[in-house]
């Protein structure tokens, strides 16, 4: 009887057995041809848990004749790296698979990097975190390939389940398991592209099912029960979490209500209510902005209500806020304007504050030349309230325009006033 989990036993032994990831290792890719020709480059594999990073590394090793040493960066020390270096010296070249590579410390890197550079160690690193954020540049620079793996499709998962059910040596092929195509599809659609979850679920189903006349009968209620325990992938401190926040904001910006609600639900399942509330408030002012200025206070009220309610009820006011923003007129003019002003300062485009704008709330300010300011409220202009033509920007920037109005929603009125005041100034 097998002691290893089914997901471990069913790992592909060569690159031709890999399910999915055809954009990375399909027959028409450069990587596939290199490996088939006996060349394995150092590489980083990046993607969510369970989508095949470890399996790909093992399959690459199985397609070559090189020694293969798997390590995990969270538990490996300098002695483990020295062992790999010694093996490389003995055999000429080894493949080192380093899982959780973003946790690699400097001492380990210093021991390993020269051997990766001279080619005696082929490094295959795997990480769930964005390598451009979380992997040391010294490691990245020595990896010729940075490959982002994708979640497997439903058809990829079905293929893996079928293999596991029919393989007599590594899988469950020696047992007579009764499963309908609909049940297999249900499993495949319920694991969110995670091959490890699919095979673990299949193994659990077989273990929990009754045997009748030598046949293991898989029942629908059992599938429902176990799928309900799978959960949603998402680490609130990981790259995927920030990808979800990004997808939520971009969906709201694009006025796609259904997509925005999907990403909101996914984020709430990860449990980081604070990050969700913060992002929604930013969106209200960055993406809706002046086109619908009443959205900001409404989203603030919704996020405050969410904090008071807590989960699961917090989802209700937040859903209101997301739909409200999706269907509102949108403007990013304020965000762009302040960003332009910050860039100008960063570029060194600064100057002295005009004398008439400087502080005068002390005796002697006039002797410093702090005078000449005209109080706009003393100069009514129609229903606007008050305005006077005087310079506010430093001389070096006096004709600069950071704000460019958007003709959307309520901002149309503000845009008209802005341009009218500009025209008054030009007529002077």
N, C-alpha and C positions, 0 to 999 in steps of 0.2 A: 504493500500500500504506500502511496506517495506521502511524504512528510511535508514537502514544500507546497506553498499555496499554488492554486491553479494559475494565477496571474504570473507567477514566477516560472512555472514549468512551460507555459505557452509563449514565452518570449521568442521572437524570431531568431533563428540560428544563422541566417544569412540575409543580406539586404534584399534579396528577391522575395522574402517572406514578409516583408514589412507591409502592414495595412495602413493606408493613408500616407500622408506626407510626401505625395508625389512631386510637389513643388521643390522639395529638398533632395529626395533620393530616388525619384522616378528614373526609368531607363533613359530618358532624354536629358537628364541633368549632368552637369560637369562632374559633380561629386560621385555619382554612380559610375561614370566611365573611369574616373581616376582610381576608384577602389577596385574595379574590375581589372584594371591594368596594374594593380599591385602597389599603388601609391595612396597613402592615407595622410592627409594634411592635419595639422592641429586645428581644432575648431571649438567653438562654444555653441551649445545647444540651449536655446531659451524658449520657455513656454510653460503653460499651466501644469500642475501635477496630473499624472496619469495619461498623458497624451503620447508617450513613447520615447522620451529622451534616453532613458536607461536602455530600453529595448533597442533603439537605434545604435547605441554604442556597442552593445553586445553583438548585434547583427553585423556591424562593421568589422568587429574583431573576428567573428565567425567566417567572414568572407576573405580573411587574410591568414597568413601563417605566422603572424607575430604574437609573442607572448602578451597576455592581457591581464592587467592588474586593476581591479576596481577599489577605489577608496572613497570615503565620505569626509569632506573637509571639516565637518563638525566634530569628528572623533579622531581624526588622524593627526599624528604628531611628527616631529622632525625625524624620528627613527623610521617611521613608515616611508617617508620620502627618501631617506638614505637607502632603504631596502630597494625602492624602485630604481634609484640611481645605480646601485650595485648590480641589479638584474640587467639594466641597460648595458653596463660595461661588459657583463658576462656574455650576453646574447647578441649584442650589437645594436638592437633597437627593441623597444617595448611600446605598447599602447597603454597609457595611463588614463583610466576613466575616473574623473574626479567629480563626484556629485556635490551639490551645494557649494560650488566653487567660489561663490561670492563671500563665503566665510573663511577663505584662505588667508592666513596671517603672513606678515612680512618675512618672518623667519623661514617659513615653508617656501615662500616664493624665492627667496635668495638661494635656497638649496636646489630648487628645481629649475629655475629659469635658464641658466646657462645650458642645461642639457636639452631643454625644449628648443633653444635657439640653434644648437648644433645638430639637431635632428635625431639624437639618440633616444629621446622620449617624444612620442607622439601624444600630445595632450588633448583629450576630449573632455571638456568641462560642461557640466549641466547646471542650470539654474532656473528657478521660477521667477527671479527678479530681473529687471531690465539690466542687461550687461553694461549698457552705457552709463547707468547710474551706480551700479553696485559691484561691478567687477573691476579690480585694479587695472589701471591703464597698462602696466607692465605685462600683465597676462594677456589683455586684449591685443596688444601690439604683436604678440607672438603667435596669435591664432589667425590663420589666413581666412577662416570662414567664421562668420557669426550668423547662425541659422535660427530663424524663428519658426518653431513648430506650431501647427494649428491643432485645434481640437478635432477629433476624428468625426467624420460624418456618420449618420445613422447607418448607411450601407457598410461603412468600414467596420462598425461595431458588430453588425449582423454577420459579416464575414468572419470576424474573430470568434464569435459565439459558435458559429457552425463548425469552425476548425476545432474548437475545444470539445464540442459534442461528438465529433467523429474521429479525433486522433486517439488511437488505442494506446500509444506509448506515453505521450506527455499529457494528454487530455482525459476526457471522460468516455472515450470510445468503447471501452470494455463494458460499460454499463448500458443497459437499455433504458434510455430516458425518453419519456413521452412529453414532447413540447410542441405546441402548434406554432406555425409561422407568425401568427398574431401575437403569441406570448413572447417570442423572440424579438419581434419588432417593439413590443411594449418595453422590454428591458433596454433595448438599444436607444429608444427615444427618451428614456428616463434617467440616463446617466450623464447627460450633458457632455458627450464627446469624450468621456474618460474611460479608456480601455481597462485600466486596473479595476475600477469600480464595477464595470460590466462583468468581468470574469470573477471577481470576488462575490458579486451578487449571484451569479450562476452557481458557483460552488456552494454558497449558503442555501440556495433553493434546493439543490440536490440533497444536501445534508438534512434539510428540514422536511423533506417530502416523504410520504409513505410509499412503501413498496407493495405492489400487488402482482402476484404471479410472476415474480422476477422482473417486473417493470417498475421504474420509478416514475410516478405520475406527478407532474407539476401542475399545481392548482392556481387559478387566477387570484384568489384571495391572498395567497402567500406572496405572490409577486407584488401585489398592492402594498402589503404590510412591510416588506423589506425595502421596496423602493422609497417608501415614506421615510425611512431612516437614513437614506443616503445623504441628505443635506445638500447645501449649495456651496460650491467652491468659493472661497474668498477669505483672504487674510487681510484684516483692516490695516495692517502695516506693510502689505506687499504691493508689488507693481500692479497686480490685477485689480486691486481696490482702486488705485488711481486711474486705471483704464476705465473702470465702471463710472467713476465720477466724471471723467472726460466725456464718456459716451452719453451720460445723462445731460450734461450741459450742451453738447452739440445737438442732441435730439430736441431739446427745448428751443435752442437757437433756430433749428430747422423747422419748428412748429409741428413736429411729429409726436402727437400726444401719446399714441400707443407705445412707441419705442421709449419715450421718456418714462412712462409708467412702468415699463418692463425693467429698465435700469434702476429706477427708484426702488422697486420691489427687491431686486437683486441686492442692492446696497443695504436695505433694511434687514435683509436676512443675515448679513455679515455682522450686524449689531453695532455699527459705529454711527449712532444718531447724531453726535456732535459734528462729524465731518459732513454728513448729509445736510444738516441745517446750515452750516457755514457756506457750503457750496450753493445752496438755493438762494441765500441772501446775496451772495456775490452776483449770481446770475440775474437777480431782479434789477440790479443797478448796472451791471456790465452789458447785458444783452437786451433787456427791455428798456431800461433807462428812461430818457426824457420823452419817448413816444407814448409811454403810459406811466407817468410818475406816481400814480396811486398804487401801482403794483408793489413797490418797495414796502410801504407800510403794511400792505395786506400779507405779503410773504413774511415779514417780521412777526405779525400777529400769528400766522400759521406755525412758524417755527417755535415761538414762545408757547403756543398751545401744545405743540408736540413734546416740548420739554416737560411741561406740567403733567401731561397725560402719561408719558412713557409708552413703551411698546407693550402690546400690539396696537393700541388705539392711536398712537402717534401717526400711524400711516394715513389716517383719514384727513387731518388738516394738511399734511404734506402732499397728499394726492390732489387736494383742492389747489394748493399753491402751484404744483407742476402744471395742471391743466390750465389754470389761470394764465401762467406765463406762456405756455405753448400758443394759446389763442390770442394773446395780446399783440398789439403793434409793437415793433421792435426798433431800437436804435442803440448803436454802440458809440454814438458821437462823444458822449462825456468821457467814456473810457479811452477813446482814441485821443481826445483832447489833452487829458492829463498825462497820458503816456508820451505824447509829443512834447509837452512842457518838460517832463522829467528827462527825456532824451536831450532836449536842448541844453539843459543844465549839465547833464553828463558829458555833452560835447564841448562844454566850456563856453557856451553862448550865454554869458551873464553880463551884468552891468550894474552900475550904481542905482539905487532907488532914487527916483526923482525927489528933489528937495521938498516940494510941496506936499509929498505923501508921507514924509517922515514924522516921527512922534513930536507932538507939541505940548504934551501934558506936563511941562515943567518950566520953571522960570529960566530964561536965557535961551530957549529954543530958537527964538527969532534971530538972536545974534549969531547963531550958527547957520542961518539962511533957511530954517525950516518954516517957510511961510508961502502963501500964495494959493493954498488949497481952496477950491470953490465947493461949497456944500450943495450936492445935487438936489436935496429935498427943497431947497429954496427956489428951484427952477422947474415948476410943473411943466409937463409936456403931455397934453391930452389926458388920456386915462392911464397913462403909463406910471405916473407918480412924480417923477422928477429925473432930469438928466441935464448934464452940462458937458460940453466938449472940452475935455482936458486930457493930458497925457498921463497914463498910468504905468505903462511898461518903461523899463530903462531905455535910454536913448539908443543903445545898441540893438534893441529888439522892437522898437516902437511900431513898426509896420507888420510885425509877425502875427499870423492868425493860427492859433492852435486848434480852435473849435471850428468844425465844419458841419453845419446843421444837416440833419436827415429829414427828408420830407415824409414823415410817417406819424400817424396818430396825433397826439397832443403837441408834438414837437413842431408841427407845421406852424402853429401860432408863434412859438418861441423863435423859430427860424425867420419868420417874417419880421419880427421886432429886431432881431439881431442884424439883419441886412439893412433895415431902415435906419438904425443907429449908425451903421457903417456909412450909409449914404450921407447922413447929416454931417459926419466928420469930413467926408471927401469934399463937400460943398463949401467948406470953410475957406 
